[in-house]
Structures are given as structure tokens and as C-alpha cells.
Amino acid sequence: MVIETLTGTAIRPHLPALARLRIAVFRAWPYLYDGSEAAEARHLEHFAASAHAALVVARQGGEIVGCSTCQPLEEQSDNLLEPFRAAGIEPHRVFYFGESVLLPAYRGQGAGVAFFTAREAHARAVSRCDLAAFCSVIRPEQHRLRPPGDVPLDGFWSRRGYARRPDLVCNMRWKQIDGDEEVENRLVFWTKSLR
Ligand SMILES: CC(C)(COP(=O)(O)OP(=O)(O)OC[C@H]1O[C@@H](n2cnc3c(N)ncnc32)[C@H](O)[C@@H]1OP(=O)(O)O)[C@@H](O)C(=O)NCCC(=O)NCCS
């Protein structure tokens, strides 16, 4: 797989690939996202408008099989900024890592590690942020859709140097595969020093 970091005007042509991967990959546990092209277009337009965003792509044989995004936290909506303010962390200190979405057939070959390395390098290059942060959905232990033998990504993230921050929790709404309406989901942040 070839990993490449795209910035500026190079991002926009790849938004359809990112939308396609988000809809396909986040449909699975634990996100259960019932994505639509309309919802994706709204979300990704905001991302593409960022001057300091990066889109990291993984290509196999010329085809995009995985994507990962990042942008300054300050550009996010209040529901993501508030937990940081409440914890005494100024949002301008934080670079926000959005999704990492890789088709299942390409996992376990280093792309997920490369997504973190590339995004941390980008954050250091374009900002003076001293923290990287991403969030992960919180699901009840007994959730009926939890797959048997589910192994969360917590170990993978810890090994990349990230710490789970129960003091930084936010809510996001999305339509799930198990219902007709959008529902509010709780997510917990993970952070790592960029210094
Ligand atoms: C998260 C996700 C992108 C990880 O991708 P991945 O490519 O399988 O991850 P990697 O292959 O880089 O790492 C997995 C393990 O394989 C190892 N590995 C295997 N081959 C490797 C290589 N060539 N180079 C580096 N690491 C390698 C890694 O070290 C890691 O093990 P470790 O945690 O014990 O160190 C992928 O699982 C995914 O898309 N999940 C669904 C969506 C999701 O939940 N995203 C996260 C929230 S947005």
C-alpha cells in the first residue's frame, strides 16, 4: 500500500472516496452509522473548507482503500470544543484527528499506524498545537449488536501513545442502522502530546 498526505486543493477530488469509505466502514460495529451521501456531503464540505486540514490516503494498485483525516480542533463545532474548555485546555492547542477508515481486506498491514504517523507529522508541520486528539464512541458492554469476541481498538491506540480521557466526553448525532431517527451518541476523547 502507498500512503500519501494530501492538503489544500488536492483534498477535494478525493471527497467521494472518503464518503464511500466512511459509509462502508462506519456501518459496522461500533459506529453502526447508516450513512447517506447527503449527510456525507454536508460533513465533508466543512472538512474541505479547512485551510490546515490533511487527508491521508492509502492506495493499493491505484485505488483508494483507506482514508484518514485531521484538522485544527478550533474549526470544529462547539460540542467538540466544550469538553476541552471545561477541562481548562484551550482548543487552539489541539489538533483534531477525525476518522481512520480502511477496508477490512487491507487491515493488519501497517496502514493504521501510518495514518497516525502522517497526521502527527502534519499537525507538527502546520500548527503549534501541542496535543493530538480523536474520539471514540462509547457502547454499553451489553449492547445487543456487540459482535461476539469483539476486541476494541483501545490497545492499538495505547500502543500509538494515546491515553483515554474520561474527563473529555462529547455527544454527536447520527442515524444508526438499528433505527429510523438520528440518535445522540457519547464519545470519549483520546489524547497524545505532540511535543
Ligand atoms: C483503525 C484501522 C484504520 C487500523 O488499521 P490497520 O491498518 O489494521 O492497523 P495497522 O495494520 O497499522 O496496525 C494493526 C497492528 O498491526 C501491526 N502491523 C502489521 N503490519 C505492520 C506494518 N507493516 N507496519 C506497521 N505495523 C504493522 C501494527 O503494529 C498493529 O499492532 P500493534 O497495535 O500491536 O502495534 C482499521 O482497523 C479500521 O479501519 N477500523 C474500522 C474503523 C475504525 O474503527 N476507525 C477508528 C476510529 S475513526
The ligand as a Gaussian input file, in Angstrom:
#p B3LYP/6-31G(d) Opt

LIG

0 1
 C       -8.380000       1.606000      12.772000
 C       -7.845000       0.971000      11.499000
 C       -7.675000       2.057000      10.447000
 C       -6.483000       0.320000      11.829000
 O       -5.935000      -0.080000      10.610000
 P       -4.852000      -1.241000      10.381000
 O       -4.226000      -0.927000       9.072000
 O       -5.444000      -2.575000      10.562000
 O       -3.768000      -1.005000      11.527000
 P       -2.248000      -1.446000      11.411000
 O       -2.104000      -2.609000      10.492000
 O       -1.407000      -0.257000      11.130000
 O       -1.975000      -1.847000      12.906000
 C       -2.573000      -3.005000      13.466000
 C       -1.473000      -3.837000      14.077000
 O       -0.698000      -4.445000      13.067000
 C        0.669000      -4.114000      13.223000
 N        1.318000      -4.104000      11.887000
 C        1.143000      -5.077000      10.991000
 N        1.872000      -4.829000       9.892000
 C        2.513000      -3.676000      10.081000
 C        3.415000      -2.916000       9.292000
 N        3.789000      -3.310000       8.098000
 N        3.854000      -1.740000       9.772000
 C        3.455000      -1.312000      10.992000
 N        2.610000      -2.026000      11.778000
 C        2.137000      -3.194000      11.340000
 C        0.652000      -2.812000      13.981000
 O        1.858000      -2.614000      14.681000
 C       -0.522000      -3.015000      14.905000
 O       -0.188000      -3.795000      16.015000
 P        0.130000      -3.175000      17.473000
 O       -1.028000      -2.303000      17.849000
 O        0.276000      -4.375000      18.316000
 O        1.404000      -2.387000      17.302000
 C       -8.802000      -0.118000      10.963000
 O       -8.917000      -1.129000      11.932000
 C      -10.208000       0.379000      10.660000
 O      -10.464000       0.968000       9.604000
 N      -11.177000       0.139000      11.593000
 C      -12.575000       0.500000      11.404000
 C      -12.840000       1.980000      11.570000
 C      -12.445000       2.498000      12.936000
 O      -12.852000       1.995000      13.965000
 N      -11.633000       3.558000      12.921000
 C      -11.127000       4.160000      14.124000
 C      -11.978000       5.234000      14.639000
 S      -12.279000       6.534000      13.476000

